[in-house]
Structure formats: C-alpha cells, structure tokens
Amino acid sequence: MEKIRFLSRKEAATYLIETWGIRRTAKTLAKLATMGGGPPYRKDKIKTLYDPADLDIWARETLSPRVASTAEFEALKQVGSAS
C-alpha cells in the first residue's frame, strides 16, 4: 500500500502556488471548504488535510485551457456560459 503524506491547509496553499502558480491562501481554502468549490480534503478530528493528488486534480480543473490571445480566452468564456 502506498503511503500518502497529507498536507495541512497552510502546506496545501504553498503546494498550489509552488506547483501550479495558483495563489490560494490557507484562509481562502478554509472558506472554499465551507462554501464549496475548493479541493477535496479530509479531517483527522481536528486538522484539515489535503492529498497532493487531489490538489493536482483540482488545479487542472481550475485552470483554463491554453490560449494564444485574450480574444480566444473571451470566446472560451462565451462558449462555457452558453452550455
């Protein structure tokens, strides 16, 4: 069985910026855990823990596809809002 080193909320915030360039503070991750829309997490009764693999999946889902211009990005947003 593979061992997983879970990350604290503060470590998860650091991981996201260092690995993906996505800046979310520990406080923002806490808010997302309450309101929804953040990465999946686990609890150990007291502490919130994040699996790096879940953070990677969430980061990929959060980022837009690659674009070559702001016009291309805006067109993607329009297609997404029409769905």
C-alpha positions as CSV (number, residue, x, y, z in Angstrom):
1,M,0.0,0.0,0.0
2,E,1.3,3.4,-1.0
3,K,1.9,5.9,1.8
4,I,0.4,9.4,1.3
5,R,1.7,12.4,3.0
6,F,-1.2,14.6,3.6
7,L,-0.7,18.4,3.7
8,S,-2.1,20.8,6.2
9,R,-4.1,23.7,4.9
10,K,-1.1,26.0,5.0
11,E,1.1,23.4,3.3
12,A,-1.7,22.9,0.6
13,A,-1.7,26.7,-0.1
14,T,2.1,26.6,-0.5
15,Y,1.9,23.5,-2.7
16,L,-0.6,25.2,-5.0
17,I,1.5,28.3,-5.6
18,E,4.8,26.4,-5.9
19,T,3.5,23.6,-8.1
20,W,0.8,25.2,-10.1
21,G,1.2,29.0,-9.7
22,I,-2.4,29.1,-8.2
23,R,-2.4,31.5,-5.3
24,R,-5.0,30.5,-2.7
25,T,-4.2,31.3,1.0
26,A,-5.0,28.9,3.8
27,K,-7.8,31.2,4.7
28,T,-9.3,31.0,1.2
29,L,-9.0,27.2,1.3
30,A,-10.9,27.3,4.6
31,K,-13.6,29.4,3.0
32,L,-13.8,27.1,0.0
33,A,-14.1,24.1,2.3
34,T,-17.2,25.8,3.9
35,M,-18.8,27.3,0.7
36,G,-17.8,24.7,-1.8
37,G,-15.6,24.9,-4.9
38,G,-12.3,24.0,-3.3
39,P,-10.2,20.9,-3.5
40,P,-11.3,17.8,-1.6
41,Y,-10.0,17.4,1.9
42,R,-10.1,15.0,4.9
43,K,-10.3,15.6,8.6
44,D,-8.4,13.8,11.4
45,K,-10.9,15.1,14.1
46,I,-9.1,18.4,14.5
47,K,-7.0,19.2,11.4
48,T,-7.9,19.5,7.8
49,L,-5.7,17.5,5.5
50,Y,-5.2,17.6,1.7
51,D,-3.9,14.8,-0.6
52,P,-1.5,16.3,-3.1
53,A,-3.1,14.1,-5.8
54,D,-6.5,15.8,-5.1
55,L,-4.8,19.2,-5.2
56,D,-3.3,18.4,-8.6
57,I,-6.7,17.3,-10.0
58,W,-8.4,20.4,-8.6
59,A,-5.7,22.7,-10.0
60,R,-6.1,21.1,-13.5
61,E,-9.9,21.7,-13.3
62,T,-9.4,25.2,-12.1
63,L,-7.0,26.4,-14.9
64,S,-8.4,27.3,-18.3
65,P,-7.2,25.7,-21.5
66,R,-4.1,27.2,-23.1
67,V,-5.0,30.2,-25.2
68,A,-3.0,32.4,-27.6
69,S,-4.9,35.7,-27.0
70,T,-7.4,37.4,-24.8
71,A,-9.9,37.2,-27.6
72,E,-9.5,33.4,-27.6
73,F,-10.0,33.3,-23.9
74,E,-13.1,35.5,-24.1
75,A,-14.5,33.2,-26.8
76,L,-14.0,30.2,-24.5
77,K,-15.8,32.0,-21.7
78,Q,-18.7,32.7,-24.0
79,V,-18.9,29.0,-25.1
80,G,-18.8,28.0,-21.4
81,S,-21.6,30.3,-20.4
82,A,-23.8,29.1,-23.3
83,S,-23.7,25.5,-22.0
